[in-house]
Amino acid sequence: MGDAQRLTPDEQIRFAREAFEDGQDLTVAVEEEFALLDPETLELTSRFEELKAGAAGTELDEHLVGELIASEIEIKTGRCTSFGEAAERMAERRAQLADLADEFGVALACTGTHPWSRWQDQRIIDTPHYRRNNEVLQYVVWRNNSFGVHTHVGIRGADRAVAVCNAFRNVLPELLALSTSSPFVEDCITGLHSARTEIFTKLFPRAGVPDAYEGWDGFERYVRFLYDTGSIDVRICDAQPDLEQAQSLAALIHSLGGRFARALDEGEPLPSLPHRLIEENMWRAIRYGLTDGLIDFESGEVVPARARIERLIEWVLPVAEEIGAAPYLSVPEANSSERQYARLGELGSHRDVFAELVRRPRERVGG
């Protein structure tokens, strides 16, 4: 939705439904959020407007947007027809952002939270949309100094899109466990693997695991308006320091969207888990990331989180091969939060751990 809301809720619903019905199946787009940092202190620095102005007239310009606070910036691949194309654009956008940050002497970081910068010191960007957020949400939006990677998957058909969203509910904990990158926040070693998720889902209204809906009509009765058109948007994942892991997460989400759609088309049953059970696995993912277990609700047993994700990869592989995502699917030996905790044990300071993850001017973003 743009800064100015010119359509009535009924018009938004109608146009959104039409976009799903007429949309292209299994397109993909990825958005990554970065922290803007002072290269000397590594504090968040409010430089978004300068970087956005500096990108004017370049290829990056239309793919560079603000995201709530002036010390945050988002890069977008745009809509892609295959995952290989999306992966290439992710690398290109990171390189373009790196070059832009170099021009302005700004450092970059891409973890789910900043380990110590105070939310009280951040400024909301001055757009109609975010002014409205600030007015309505107040403290809730001020506290949301977090960074994620979002993947949009095009699904043709409004009822089919809602059914795919229902299926995604079941695997949100696995996606979060794979992505955790935010063990430190507010100068605290939290003991969590995704402090971002704990903050976001506990503060924001209507955040967390969504309800399952009986088709578009059931969704419409509840929400009465829809942001964007023609794709579903998975926002559970923490931001990723490494390009390869960001690509892998997006590849898995794209593949899951395609595999869920195929199951629906072929009459393959998809489970609909109760909200409280998904939330149990969500807590396990927030607390432990990949280092402990998730509940397998078919067997009723706790299994290693890595094993759960490996089973998902095996299940989606035929579709992943068709959409060009298969080469990017993997489970790392250690994800970002695991590596950060390991380095904490070696360095003794979470600030030193973060410093190793910062992309300073004249370096490259994510490999």
Number of C-alpha atoms within 10 A of each C-alpha: 12 9 11 9 11 10 11 10 14 13 13 20 20 14 17 20 21 16 19 22 18 14 18 16 19 22 24 29 27 27 22 23 25 27 31 25 26 18 18 9 9 23 18 27 22 20 19 22 16 12 20 17 10 15 18 12 9 10 11 20 16 15 15 23 19 20 20 24 25 21 24 28 24 20 24 23 25 16 15 18 16 17 28 18 16 25 24 12 18 24 19 14 22 22 17 21 23 22 17 18 23 17 13 13 15 24 25 29 28 29 32 33 28 27 23 17 18 15 17 10 10 19 14 19 20 14 13 13 15 18 15 13 16 17 10 11 14 11 13 16 20 18 16 17 25 27 27 25 27 22 25 23 27 25 28 21 21 23 20 19 25 21 21 23 22 22 21 22 22 23 18 23 28 23 24 25 33 28 30 32 31 30 29 28 22 13 13 11 17 15 13 22 33 30 24 29 28 16 17 19 14 12 17 15 10 9 11 19 18 12 12 19 17 13 15 18 13 13 18 17 10 10 10 13 17 17 11 14 17 26 26 20 17 21 17 24 28 33 30 29 22 16 16 17 22 24 25 22 24 29 28 24 26 29 31 24 29 25 19 24 23 14 13 16 10 9 9 11 9 14 12 14 14 12 14 10 12 21 17 13 24 26 18 24 29 23 22 22 32 30 19 15 20 28 19 14 13 7 8 8 11 14 14 15 24 21 14 18 22 13 11 16 19 11 14 22 20 15 19 26 13 13 20 19 27 21 13 20 22 18 17 12 9 14 21 26 28 20 14 22 19 14 17 17 12 10 12 12 13 21 16 12 21 19 15 12 18 22 21 23 19 14 15 16 24 20 11
